[in-house]
Amino acid sequence: MDLFCGAGGLTRGLLDSGIKVQAGYDIDSACQHAYAANNNGARFYLKSVSELTRDEVLKHYPKGHVRVLAGCAPCQPFSKYTQGQPNTQSDKWGLLREFGRLVEEVRPEVVSMENVPEMQRHAVFADFVCQLEGLGYEVSHTEAYGPDFGLPQQRKRLVLLASLLGPIGLVYPKQSHTDVSVRSAIGHLPKLAAGESSEDPLHRACRLSPLNLRRIQVSRPGGCWRDWPKRLVARCHQTEMGKNYPSVYGRMEWDAPAPTITTQFFGFGNGRFGHPEQDRAITLREGAILQSFPEGYDFVAPGSKPSFATLGRLIGNAVPVRLGEAIGRSIRLHLNTIK
């Protein structure tokens, strides 16, 4: 089972690793089409994890099979991108405890949890680990760096694995991935101007204001607003405080991994999300590919118009598929080892 399943990044990765996923639960109805359309055999349930009962979870596991309970509780309260800001997501702090409650009630043989590395600094994470160990689980957790697993993105994630059957840990590939660049991921896609779209409804670029168009035209790959003529620099970046925020209004580099894909990746001013050479921000499809979703992953129901804000949220919040696959392969190797 995949709790907090979103658009299905973790489920897709687990399926690719050979693990059968029975169900995904999430409270966001916008996830339903993407999850159901791309993950055969896994059913989407629109329900809060806090409302799930032991019996509801157990009904998804066939008798005689190893039970894996996986999940990624919403990371906004823990993310470095919200540090120092008023915490309006306080209700989400308790969702990891709800995950722990279900583990205690169901006692699955294997547990997987993925989140931002910053979670490790919070007591709720330490409590979760202690809870698992008190239930008899062998627990490991590590920071996974995306390119090590073939993800063309400089994303770091916390991966926890726990098992009642013996020691378990995230297994790294035997051979390193040599080409995890932006070019290798999205360099083949059709060229677009800002505001244009292609036959693929997700390969669609946001419009740019005349000012931002001039800004991106003088931006270099890997650079930022500090490279611009002073007349183009925003007032906020000319203050002492603003000078400390260089990681916005930049282009990606062709031959390097992308920066971390956030929920706002489709906006040029929201990070280093400018296309390496075209005068626009990356498209929804390019963001999805950089999150390692298959190029044909279907996010939008027929007849629906893709929304930048909605799809940006689904894509940016997703567990990268290749990391999900690495988690699945690690679980399978663990189970094969103990047989």
N, C-alpha and C positions, 0 to 999 in steps of 0.2 A: 504494500500500500504506500501511496505517495501523499503525505499530508502537506498542506499549503502548496498544492501542485502547480498553481499558476497555469501558464500556457503549455506546460509539459516538457520543459527542458530536461529535468531529472528523469522523468518517466521514459522519454525517448532514449536517453543514454542508457538507462537500465535495460530497456528492451534490446538495444543494440549490443549489449554485453551478453545477452542470453537469459536474462532474468525476466520471468513473466510478471507483469504488473497487472493486478486485478482492478485497482480503483485509484482514483485521485480525488481529493477533497479540497475545496477552496470556497471562499465566500464571494469571490468576484465573478459575476456572471459573464463578464467579457472574456473570461478564459475558456468558457465551455466549448465554443466551436473549435478553437485551435487545439485544445486538448483531445477532444473526441475525434476530430478529423484526421489526426496524424498518428494516433497511437492505438492501433488495432488491438482489441481484447481488453483494453483498460477503459473503464466506465467513469465518467465525470459525475461527481455529486456536489451540488451546490449546498454546502452546509458548513457551519463553523466547527472547527476542531474542538472547541470548548463544549459543544453540544453532543459530541460523539460518545457513545457508550461502549463498554466492553463487548457486549453482544453484537453491536453493529459492526465492530471491527472484525471480530472472530468469524462472522459469516462470509467474509471475503477469502478466507484461507481454506483451501481444500485439505482434508484430513491426510496426514502422512507426509506433508510437505514442510520444508523449512520455511518459517515465517520471517519475512523481512519487513520492518516498519521504518520507512524513510521520511524525512521531512526537512524543510527549510523554513523555520519560523520567520515572519517578516523582520527584516534587518534594520529598518529605519531607526529604531531607538538606539542601536549600537553603532551605526555607520559613522565614519569620520566626516562624512559630508553633512551631518546634522549636529556635530559636536558644537557646543556653545550656543545652540539655538534653543528657543523655548520648546520643551518636549510636549507636543500635541499628540504624540502617539503612545501615551503612557499605558493605554489599555493593551498594547501589543507586548509589553514586557511580560505579561502573564502567559503568553501563548507557549513559551518554552516549558513552563510549568505544566500546562495542559498536555503537551507532548509527553512530559515525564509521567503524568498521571496515567496516560494510556499505556505507556511502556509497563508501568507497575501493574496495571490491571490485566493486560494481555500476556505479558512475558514473552514477546517474540524472541526467537533465537538470535536474530541479528537486528541491530539498530544502526541507522545512519542519519547524521545530521550535518547540514552544510550551512555556513553563514559567513558574515564578515569577520576578519581576524580580530577586530576590536572587541568582539563579544567576550573574548577570553579575559578581558580586564574587569568584567562585571560579575558581581556575586551570583547572579542568576545562573551563569554558566558553571561556576564552581559548584553550586548546589546541584545542578543537573548531573555533573560528573559524579559527585558523591552519592547521589541517589542511585545511579546506575551501578556503581561499585557496591553499594549496600545491597543491591538485588542480586549480586553475584556475577555481574558482567565484567569481562576483561575490556578495558576501555583504552583507546588511543586517540589522539587528536594531533593534527599537524596543519601547518599553513601550506597550501598548495599554490604553486605559481603556474598560471595558465600555460605559458609556452612549453613547460616541461611535459605537458600532456597533449600537445598539438594544437592548443588554442591560440589563435593569432591576436592575442590581447594581453596586456600587462596586468592581468587581474589576479589578485591574491584572495584566496578563500580559505576559511577554516573548515576542515573536514574532520568530523568525529565518526569513528566506527566502534561498535561495541558488540560483544558476542558472549552468549552463555556457554559456547562450545569450546572456547579456548582463545589464545592470543590472536588478535586481528589488527591489521593496519593498512593504510593506503599504500598500494604497490605502484612504484614508478615504472615507466616503460624501460625495457632493457636497452633500447637504442634511443638516443636523444632525437628530438624532432629538429631537423635542420632548417626547414623553411616554414616559419610561422609568421610571415610578414603580411602586411596589408595588401601588398601587390599580389601575393599568391592567393589571397582570399577573395578579393573583390576587383582585381585589376582587369578581369575579362568582361565586366558588366558594361552595358551600353552607356555612352557618355550622355550627360544631362546638363542643362543649365539650371540655375536656381528657379524654382517654381514649375519646372517641367516634370513630366511623368512618362513612363514607358508602358508597354503592353502589360508588364507585371505591375499590378496596382500598388505593390509595396515598394517598387523601385521608383520612388517619387520624392523629389527634393523640395524642402521648404523654400518659400520666397525669401529674398533678401531685400532690405530697404536699400535705397541708393547709397546711404552712408556705409552700411555693412558690406555692400558690394565693393566699394572703394577700399574698404579695410581688407577684405580677403584678397583682393588683387595685389596688395603689397605685402601679403603674409607669405612667409617661407615655410616649407615643411619642417616641423620640429620647433618652430619659433613661436612667438606670441606677440601681443600688442606692443611690447617694448621695442620691437623692430620697426614700428610705424613712424611716419612723420608726426610730430607733436600735434598737428592740427586734427589728426584722426583719433587721437587717444581720448577715451571717455574721461569725463571730469573725475569720476570716482577713482580711476586708476592714477590720477595725478596727485592724490592725497598721500600722506605717509602710510596710512593703513592700506589704501588700495594698491600701493606699490608691492605689497606682499602677496598679491594674488596673480601670478603670471600664467597660470594654467587655464586661461580662457582665451577665446579668439585666436586659436591656433590651427594650423593644418597638421594632419597626420603625415608620417613619413612612409614612403612606399616600401622601403626595405627594412622595416622594423615592425614589431607588433603594435597594434593599436593601443591607445590608452584604455583604461577601464571604461566599458560602455555603461553609462548611467541611464536613467529613465528619460533624460533630456538630450540624448545624443544627436537628435535630429536638428538641433539649433546651433548655429555657428558660434554664438556668444556664450554657450553653456559649458564649454570645455575645449579641449583640442580636438574638435570634431569636424574641422574643415577637411574636405577631400584633398588628397595630396597635390593634385594639379588642376582639377576643375573648380571653378569659382562658385562653390556651394558647400553646404554641410552634407554629410553622408545621408543616404536615404534610409528609410525603414528597412528595406531588404538588406542593404549593406550592413546595417547594425545587427540584424538577425544573423547574417553569415558570420560576422565577427564574434558573435556569441555561439558559433558553431552549429546553429540550426541548419538542417539540410536546405539547399537552395530552393526547393519546391515546397517548403513547409507552409501549410495553408493557415493563415491567421484570420481571414475574413470570410464570413458566411456569404453565400451567393446573394447578390442584390444589396449588400451592405457597402457603405463607403468607408474606406480606412480612415481612422482618426489618428493624427500624429500623437496626440496626448495619450490616448488609450493604448495604442500599439507600442508607443515608446515605453510606457509603464510595463506592459507585458514582457517586452523583449529585454529591457534593462534589468528587470527584477528576476529574470529567469536564471536557473542554474544552467551554466553552459553545458551543452549536450556532451561534449567530449569529456568534461569533468564528471558528468553523470555516468558516462561509460566507464571511466577509470574506477569510479566507486563500485560499479557493478562487477567489473573484472576482479577487483580486490576481494569482493565478497565471494565470488565463485572460486577463486584460488584458495581462499580460507576454507571453504566447505570441502573442496577437493583434498586439501591437506589433512583434514581431520578424519576423513573416511578411513 
